Amino acid sequence: MPIYIDFGATFLFAVTGAMFAIRRHYDWVGLFVLALCSGLGGGLLRDGLFINDGAPTAMRHAGYLWAVIAGCIAAGLFHQYVGKLDRLFLYADALGLGAYGVVGIAKASAAGLSLPASIFVGVVNAVGGSLIRDVLTNTESLLFKPGQFYVVAALAGCCSYVTATSWLHLPVQVAAWIAIGVTFTARTLSITFNWKTASILPKSVPEATDAP
């Protein structure tokens, strides 16, 4: 897998994490921490929990940290346009979602994980950073709420990568761009047309309370 895809995903997610911090009126320390968690969180979960092959990749190559720093700088330079660039950053997040899903599934497959496990790791790689960011900021994660396609888009991209490599026997780079395109398309279409998942329990039914 070309490393520029990994670096590109890290940069895009770092930008979205930094912009989240700016909207929360955090200082530069908070901005860097959220950019770091958003940019590298999914990869750290992938390497620490599932692949577990020595030190995480992000800790062995300085390029990942530089990608996060570049994302912080980019967000800092354009923060005054944060209100006008909301839609642009949604698309950047969609692109990063596809790229990180591809990176995760490729690394999991190379580590010898089964295809279902590789797909799962790819999805975790794609959404893990945003989950960590939301936990740190005490925000209910998009992963758990009905809404526009996010996990669904990442899952579609990972499945298309497996289809392209294992069944159609396409080159890895071609399969990677197909998967990124599928994820990006699914995510952006859901944003454009407001396609949403539905809750299992109808809103008319009261939520269950925890047992005493």
C-alpha angles and dihedrals in degrees: 000000000000108000092221088072089057093046091046092053091047091052094048094048091045089055092051091047091049092049089051088055091049091053088052090052093241123163125244093277092055090044092054094045093052091044089051093048093045094045100042106018097092093048092048091052090048095050098035100045108025113020099027095180102151124291115002115267091243090060094050099052121054091206092080093058090046089052089054091048090049089052091052091050093048091050091046093051095050101033093111088065094051093119094050096044100051093109092046092054091049088058091046089052090050091052092048090048091058095043095050092046089055093047092050096049092044093052092045092051091048089052090058100254118152119260095256090047091047091053090050092050090048091055091047090050090052099047103024096090094054090047092054090046091053093048091052092049095043091241124147103248123243086229093073102040129079107253147104116344113281112134088027090056092048091048092050091052094048092049091049090052091053090047093050096047105033102033106023094032093220120165114275095245092050091048090048094055091045091053092046089050093050092050093045092047094048092048097045094045090053089051095045097046096027094239108179141184117239130235117251093227116058114242090240089067113079117241118257117253125223116267115253 
